[in-house]
Amino acid sequence: MIMISGISSGNCILSSMAKERVKSGIIDHAQISGMKSAYTVVFDGSEWNGEPLVLSSSRQPYEPRIFKSLDGALAELLRIGLTEASIKITDGTDSE
C-alpha cells in the first residue's frame, strides 16, 4: 500500500495529479464504483490516512467527482493514462 496525499493532505486527487502518478508508476489501477448516474473513481493501492485516493474535479477539489455514466468515468481514466480498471456496481445499500 502506498501512502500519498491528495489536495491539502486529503484523499481527493485531481486528474492532473493522478496523471503524474500514473506516469511515475505510483498508480497503475483504478476501480469505477457506483450506481446509475453516480459513479466515482477510486485508485487501488493508494491511500491517505486509511482512505483510498478518489478522483475529484477542479471545480470541487475536496469532494469525489461524480460521473453520470460509466463511459465518462472510463474516458477520464484513459485520459489519465490508465489501462486497467475494474467496475463495481452498487445498489445504494452497500455500506462499503
C-alpha positions in Angstrom: 0.0 0.0 0.0 1.4 3.4 -1.0 0.7 6.4 1.3 0.3 9.6 -0.8 -2.0 12.5 -0.1 -4.3 14.4 -2.4 -5.2 18.0 -2.2 -4.4 19.7 1.1 -3.5 16.3 2.6 -6.9 14.9 1.8 -7.8 11.7 -0.1 -9.2 13.6 -3.2 -6.9 13.9 -6.2 -7.2 15.9 -9.4 -6.8 14.3 -12.9 -3.5 16.1 -13.4 -2.1 14.8 -10.2 -3.3 11.3 -11.0 -1.7 11.5 -14.5 1.7 12.3 -13.0 1.4 9.5 -10.5 0.4 7.1 -13.3 3.5 8.2 -15.4 5.8 7.6 -12.4 4.2 4.2 -11.7 2.7 5.0 -8.3 -0.8 4.4 -9.6 -1.5 1.6 -12.0 -5.1 0.5 -11.4 -8.5 2.1 -10.5 -12.0 1.0 -9.7 -15.1 2.7 -11.0 -17.7 2.3 -8.3 -21.3 3.3 -8.0 -24.8 3.0 -9.4 -26.7 4.5 -12.3 -25.8 8.2 -12.8 -23.4 8.3 -9.8 -20.1 6.7 -10.4 -16.8 7.5 -8.7 -13.2 6.6 -9.4 -11.1 5.1 -6.6 -7.4 4.4 -7.1 -6.4 0.9 -5.9 -3.3 0.5 -3.9 -3.0 4.2 -2.9 -4.4 5.6 0.2 -4.0 8.5 2.6 -4.9 8.3 6.4 -6.6 5.0 5.8 -8.8 6.2 3.0 -8.3 5.3 -0.7 -7.5 8.2 -3.1 -10.6 9.3 -5.1 -10.7 11.3 -8.3 -12.0 14.9 -7.8 -12.8 17.7 -10.2 -11.1 21.1 -10.3 -14.4 22.8 -9.5 -14.9 20.8 -6.3 -11.4 19.5 -5.5 -12.3 18.4 -1.9 -15.2 16.1 -3.0 -15.2 12.9 -5.1 -16.1 13.6 -8.7 -19.4 12.1 -9.7 -19.7 10.7 -13.2 -23.2 10.3 -14.8 -22.0 7.3 -16.9 -19.5 4.5 -16.9 -18.4 5.8 -20.3 -17.5 9.1 -18.8 -15.5 7.6 -16.0 -13.7 5.2 -18.3 -12.9 8.0 -20.7 -11.3 10.0 -17.9 -9.2 7.1 -16.8 -7.9 6.7 -20.4 -7.0 10.4 -20.5 -5.1 9.9 -17.2 -3.2 7.1 -18.8 -4.5 4.0 -17.0 -5.0 0.8 -18.9 -6.5 -1.3 -16.1 -9.8 -0.7 -14.2 -12.4 -2.7 -12.5 -16.1 -1.8 -12.2 -18.2 -2.3 -9.0 -21.9 -1.7 -9.4 -23.7 -0.9 -6.2 -27.4 -0.8 -5.4 -27.2 2.2 -3.0 -27.5 0.0 0.1 -23.8 -1.2 0.2 -22.0 0.1 3.2 -18.5 -0.4 1.8 
